[in-house]
Amino acid sequence: MAKENVSDLDFTDISALLVPENEEHQGDVFSLYAEELQLQETLMGSVIISQMKMSNPPSALMIEPPPAENLQEAGQSSSLEMCFCEICTETKESNQMFTTDRCAHSYCSDCISKHVAAKIEDSITKVTCPGLNCETVLELETCRVKLSKEVIGVWEEALCKELINASQRFYCPFRDCSAMLVADNEGETINVAECPFCHRLFCARCYVPWHSGVECEVYQKLNEDERGRDDLMVMVIAKEKKWSRCPNCKFFVERTEGCPRIACRCGFQFCYGCESPWTSYETHGQCERK
């Protein structure tokens, strides 16, 4: 409608209507005429722009698609299924669940780890599915990706114990190590050995920390309260000084002079040379302390 009004407008008619007969007011009339003409030009320009927009609608807004990697990650996250754990009764994503082809049970990784750890702690290496009346055996390699390093280490050690004969299996005698070791019965028998884990010496015959200066036969005859480090040091010194030991109270004595007959402070009499109960001088007169 705006276009028709503007196109049909006769400018000569407007001038005839606006120009008065009085010449004094002709200047004001021409000013009004110029303003009217400018308004008409503005209206005509608006009509032309409107027609151009209608004939040429704006093109669709182009949005750059996201990278393929982001689309793939979004597709993966949206494709994760929610699964129900039969132990903790919680719903978790499928990548947090543990399943096996041998049975239809499904459990979350945390629950299956606790189940395996409890079985291994009870010395059970043949771990079965925790499902009710399910006898499916869980393999270490199948469960490895869902278990913690600590549980895997304990399970591997338990399996190794089954493969090694109990008579060949022993542990490092140092309590802060306690690594499982295997006794090699082939070849020459040795006494002193080194733990391959803590690198400390121990006796391979007595399975105790190395008792330097004390023979294995002597050490094995000692009581438990005589095997301390200080006690062993005293025994080494007694051997060097050639002290004798009372067979009754285990107290060390040193003879400076006289016959080999020793009356200990406990009242027991023994031979200083052979450390056996004293009988007579004829029997022990020739005994010497070696």
Solvent accessible surface area in square Angstrom, and as a share of the most:
residue,aa,sasa,rsa
1,M,174,0.78
2,A,56,0.44
3,K,104,0.44
4,E,102,0.46
5,N,102,0.52
6,V,20,0.11
7,S,75,0.49
8,D,117,0.61
9,L,67,0.33
10,D,67,0.34
11,F,80,0.33
12,T,94,0.55
13,D,77,0.40
14,I,28,0.14
15,S,39,0.25
16,A,74,0.58
17,L,151,0.75
18,L,73,0.36
19,V,52,0.30
20,P,48,0.30
21,E,175,0.79
22,N,71,0.36
23,E,135,0.61
24,E,145,0.65
25,H,96,0.43
26,Q,58,0.26
27,G,50,0.48
28,D,93,0.48
29,V,13,0.08
30,F,116,0.48
31,S,63,0.41
32,L,103,0.51
33,Y,63,0.24
34,A,58,0.45
35,E,111,0.50
36,E,65,0.29
37,L,67,0.33
38,Q,123,0.55
39,L,94,0.47
40,Q,12,0.05
41,E,110,0.49
42,T,83,0.48
43,L,81,0.40
44,M,67,0.30
45,G,29,0.28
46,S,60,0.39
47,V,22,0.12
48,I,85,0.43
49,I,97,0.49
50,S,58,0.38
51,Q,77,0.34
52,M,113,0.50
53,K,137,0.58
54,M,161,0.72
55,S,80,0.52
56,N,107,0.55
57,P,98,0.62
58,P,125,0.78
59,S,106,0.69
60,A,85,0.66
61,L,154,0.77
62,M,171,0.76
63,I,140,0.71
64,E,154,0.69
65,P,102,0.64
66,P,72,0.45
67,P,84,0.53
68,A,80,0.62
69,E,128,0.58
70,N,76,0.39
71,L,101,0.50
72,Q,112,0.50
73,E,113,0.50
74,A,59,0.46
75,G,37,0.36
76,Q,103,0.46
77,S,73,0.47
78,S,93,0.60
79,S,77,0.50
80,L,63,0.31
81,E,120,0.54
82,M,117,0.52
83,C,37,0.22
84,F,112,0.47
85,C,0,0.00
86,E,90,0.40
87,I,78,0.40
88,C,41,0.25
89,T,90,0.52
90,E,94,0.42
91,T,81,0.47
92,K,41,0.17
93,E,63,0.28
94,S,42,0.27
95,N,90,0.46
96,Q,90,0.40
97,M,9,0.04
98,F,8,0.03
99,T,85,0.49
100,T,22,0.13
101,D,154,0.80
102,R,151,0.55
103,C,27,0.16
104,A,106,0.82
105,H,47,0.21
106,S,23,0.15
107,Y,6,0.02
108,C,2,0.01
109,S,26,0.16
110,D,87,0.45
111,C,15,0.09
112,I,1,0.00
113,S,18,0.12
114,K,146,0.62
115,H,31,0.14
116,V,0,0.00
117,A,37,0.29
118,A,51,0.40
119,K,62,0.26
120,I,11,0.06
121,E,145,0.65
122,D,96,0.50
123,S,99,0.64
124,I,71,0.36
125,T,22,0.13
126,K,138,0.59
127,V,0,0.00
128,T,43,0.25
129,C,7,0.04
130,P,41,0.26
131,G,12,0.11
132,L,159,0.79
133,N,138,0.71
134,C,24,0.15
135,E,150,0.67
136,T,20,0.11
137,V,41,0.24
138,L,8,0.04
139,E,76,0.34
140,L,20,0.10
141,E,122,0.55
142,T,66,0.38
143,C,0,0.00
144,R,80,0.29
145,V,126,0.72
146,K,52,0.22
147,L,17,0.08
148,S,50,0.32
149,K,177,0.75
150,E,128,0.57
151,V,20,0.11
152,I,21,0.11
153,G,36,0.34
154,V,79,0.45
155,W,4,0.01
156,E,65,0.29
157,E,75,0.33
158,A,15,0.12
159,L,58,0.29
160,C,58,0.34
161,K,68,0.29
162,E,112,0.50
163,L,155,0.77
164,I,40,0.20
165,N,92,0.47
166,A,70,0.54
167,S,91,0.59
168,Q,63,0.28
169,R,65,0.24
170,F,30,0.12
171,Y,90,0.34
172,C,5,0.03
173,P,32,0.20
174,F,39,0.16
175,R,231,0.84
176,D,116,0.60
177,C,35,0.21
178,S,55,0.36
179,A,18,0.14
180,M,37,0.16
181,L,17,0.08
182,V,80,0.46
183,A,16,0.13
184,D,116,0.60
185,N,112,0.58
186,E,146,0.65
187,G,72,0.70
188,E,157,0.70
189,T,106,0.62
190,I,102,0.52
191,N,56,0.29
192,V,64,0.37
193,A,23,0.18
194,E,96,0.43
195,C,0,0.00
196,P,85,0.54
197,F,129,0.54
198,C,35,0.21
199,H,122,0.55
200,R,86,0.31
201,L,92,0.46
202,F,5,0.02
203,C,0,0.00
204,A,26,0.20
205,R,102,0.37
206,C,20,0.12
207,Y,99,0.38
208,V,26,0.15
209,P,62,0.39
210,W,86,0.30
211,H,3,0.01
212,S,71,0.46
213,G,42,0.40
214,V,12,0.07
215,E,81,0.37
216,C,5,0.03
217,E,94,0.42
218,V,60,0.35
219,Y,11,0.04
220,Q,95,0.42
221,K,171,0.73
222,L,14,0.07
223,N,82,0.42
224,E,143,0.64
225,D,115,0.60
226,E,23,0.11
227,R,67,0.25
228,G,34,0.33
229,R,200,0.73
230,D,105,0.54
231,D,55,0.29
232,L,24,0.12
233,M,106,0.47
234,V,66,0.38
235,M,26,0.12
236,V,41,0.24
237,I,76,0.39
238,A,4,0.03
239,K,121,0.51
240,E,127,0.57
241,K,120,0.51
242,K,110,0.46
243,W,62,0.22
244,S,0,0.00
245,R,43,0.16
246,C,0,0.00
247,P,50,0.31
248,N,88,0.45
249,C,52,0.31
250,K,91,0.38
251,F,84,0.35
252,F,46,0.19
253,V,30,0.18
254,E,106,0.47
255,R,93,0.34
256,T,126,0.73
257,E,147,0.66
258,G,62,0.60
259,C,65,0.39
260,P,12,0.08
261,R,116,0.42
262,I,26,0.13
263,A,75,0.59
264,C,8,0.05
265,R,188,0.69
266,C,57,0.34
267,G,60,0.58
268,F,62,0.26
269,Q,69,0.31
270,F,0,0.00
271,C,0,0.00
272,Y,12,0.05
273,G,9,0.09
274,C,65,0.39
275,E,50,0.22
276,S,37,0.24
277,P,75,0.47
278,W,38,0.13
279,T,98,0.57
280,S,39,0.25
281,Y,128,0.49
282,E,152,0.68
283,T,84,0.49
284,H,13,0.06
285,G,19,0.18
286,Q,161,0.72
287,C,39,0.23
288,E,137,0.61
289,R,78,0.29
290,K,206,0.87
